[in-house]
Amino acid sequence: RVMSFDPFCCGAAHVLATNHQFAPVGLATYDGLMEAGTEQGNVSFPVFTLRTLMSSNEDPKLDALRLKVSSALEWKGLKNLINLGTIQEIRQLSLNLQFKDEDMWEEYRLILTSLRAAGFVPFYVAKQPQASYLQVQEGSFQLYSSYEVAYGNVNVR
């Protein structure tokens, strides 16, 4: 079964295909309402924690979770999943990572290091075609602005 969540896509809750359900809600660090930015018309929309969504759908574990992690708020959401241990209920994680804010370098490093410490090991990494070189190099490694990364959880049972 596949569950898709996006507060600004696709209208009301409905079935997209056999075993694929859609709900117009956002993923957040709390249950409640969030105010959208000007690009979405400054509207309020419902948000839930991943644990709440899993409980309401009677899913004790997730086979896979895909997230776009771009804004400071989205990075905070990923950090929250790690800190609360909810991340341990996920077998595979697919992340679209974007490093946009120079002031967040240490936070990026902390979150990705914490993800690794939680047992998530990357098995696929690809620089996105639109990525720009960030003029950061460590040894033979160069850092770009966006990647697609798939992780496996070595601790899941």
N, C-alpha and C positions, 0 to 999 in steps of 0.2 A: 504494500500500500504506500502511496506517495501523498504527502501533504504539502501544499504550497501556500505561502503566506506573503501578502503584499498589500498594504493598505491603500495603494493608489492604482492598482491594476485590476482589470477584469470584472468589476462590478461586485455584486453580492456573492455570498457563499454559494458554491455550486460544484457539481461533478464535472471535471474537465475531460476525463476518460475513465474507462474501467479501472477501478482501484486508484484513481487520482482525484483527490479532493482539493478545492481551493477555498481559503477563507481570507477576507479582506481585513487582516489585522497585522500589526507590526510586532517584531521581537524586541524586547527591551529588558532592562534590569529590574523592572517592577511591573505589577499589574495595574492598569488604570488607563488614563488618557494622556496623549502626548499632542502637543501643538506642532503642526507642520510648518515648514518655512514658507517664504513667499513664492517659491517655485511651485508649490502645491496649493497655493491659495489661502494660506494661513488658517487651515481648518484643523479641528481636533479629530483624532482617530484613536481607536482602541489598541492597546498594546498589552502583551503578556510576556512573562518569563518563559523560557524554553521548558522549564520544569512544569509550569502550569499547563502549557500546551500538551506536553507529554501525558500528564495526568488526565486531562480532559479527554484525550483520545485513547486512554488506556494503553500507552506505549511505555513499558518499563525501560527499553533501550531503543536506540535509533541505529539503523544500519548505516545511514549516511546523513550528513548535514552539509548543506552548501550555503556559504555566506559571502556577501560582498563586504569587505572591511576596508573602508576608505576614510570616512570622517572620524574625528576624535570621538564622537558618540558611538560609532560602530566599533572602534578599537576598544572603547570602554566596555561595550557589550561582550566582546570576545574575552576580555580580561575577567569580567564577571562570571562567565561560564567556567573559566579555569579556577578562579578563587572559590566559587561555591561548590566545586566538584561535579557540577552537572556535566562537564566535558567527559567525565569517566563513563557516562551512559551512552557514548557515541563510539561506534566502531571505526568509521572513516569520516574524515573531515575534508571538504573541498573549499578552499578559500581563494577569493579574488582579492589579493592584497595590494593596497595602494599606499605608497609612502609619499604623502603630499606636503606634510608640515615639518619643516626643519626643526622646529621647537620640540618635536615629539620623538627625536632619534632615540633617546634613552628609554622612553616608554615603549617604542616599537621593539627595541632589543629585549626589554624586560618581559613583555608579553610573549614574544616568540621563544625566548629561553624558558619561560614558565610552561609553555605548551609542550616543549620538548621534555621538560622535567616531569610533566604529567603523563608521559609515555607516548606522545605522538611523534612519529618518525615520518619524514617526507619520503614518498616513493615516486613522486612526479613533480617537477618544477619546470615551469616555462615562463620566460620573459614575454610579456604581452607585446603585440606588434606596435602599439601606440606608446610604449614605454620610452621615457627619455633617460639618458645617462645622467646620474646624479653626481658625477665627479667624485665618487667615493670608491676607493679601491683598497682592499686588504689582501696582500699577497697577490695571487693571480686572479682573485675574485673581484668583479666589478658590480656595483649596485645600481639597479635601474629603478624607475618609479613605480612599476607595477608588474606583478607576477600572478600566475595561476599556480597554486600549490595544493597537492593532494597528500593527505597524511593518513597513516594507519595507526590505530591505538594498540600498542603492544601489551597493554594491561587489561584489555577487555576480555571477559569470559563469556 
